[in-house]
């Protein structure tokens, strides 16, 4: 089982630590603020009060023993850059760094972050997509103009098979999963003969402009 370390226990770091621990993973949580560390002690595998901007400290706590290290230092841009750089120099395999701005993200990427995330921006995107169309239940941006969307089937889809709908050719959207609510079931990579019901939730991947065309169907 993979081991995780979370550096910085802001709201994002706190909930990431809590959820990973709930899923059974060993998580080491680290922050310079003792109050923040106290909040995670009862569910983190290890909770440490330490300054992660000190490279020697990172070495001493055995940061390289962890498979994935997440840097979540809120708006402390300089600190997150420095910590990410030290993690790269120490040989950490996977570094996930939280960015506050686009420029911050570019710097994190260039100095060695494996993945750069923008939680606030991405959450705003997901909310905006769901508000834009009542059929959209969730949205995950993959790259500019391309998303994974979870949506209710338009009325014109009901009672038809995926073969009949030919969604990939008509709209440029690939249906990768269907959540059946009645009875509850998850269909991954549904077959062409799957018939769409009004209780089905579709999950597709494609360009935002193509999704817009599909979702305008009545």
C-alpha positions, 0 to 999 in steps of 0.5 A: 500500500502506498504511503503519503505525506501531506505538508501544510495543513490548511483546509485542503491539507486537513481534508486530504489527510483525513480522507486518505486516512479514512481510506486506510492509507498511512499518512504523515501530516506536517505543519509548522503550526502546532494547532493545525497538527493537533487537529489531525493527530487522532487520524494521521499515522504520524503528525509532526510540527516542523518547518518544511522549508528546512531541507535538513528537516525533510531529510531527518523525518524520512520524507523520501520513504513516502511514495507521494508527497503533497505540498499544500501551503495555502498562499505561502507561495515562496514556501511552497516553491522552496519545499517543492524544490527540496523534495525534487532534490531529495528524490521524492518520486511523486510530488503533488503541489497546490498552486494559488495562481497560474504563474505559481503553477508554472514555477512549481511545474518547472522545478519538479512537481509531478502534478500541479493542482488548482483546487479553488479554480477547479471547484469553481469550474465544476460549480459553474458547469453544473449551474450552466446546465441542470443536467450536469451533475459534475465536471472535471477539467482535463485540459483547456477545453476538454472535460469529463462530465457527469450528466443526466441523459437528454430526453431524446436519448431515453429508450435508445441504445448507445449504438443507435445514439452513436454519441462518439460520431454525432457529438465527438463524446466518448461515454466511458461509464454509466451510473444506473440508479434503479437498480443501483449499478456501475457500468464501466465502458458500457457496451453498444447495446446498453439501452438508456433509461431515465434513471441513468447518469452518463459519464463522458469525456470530450471537448466542452463545445461538443458537450454543449451541443449534446446537452442542448438536445431535448 
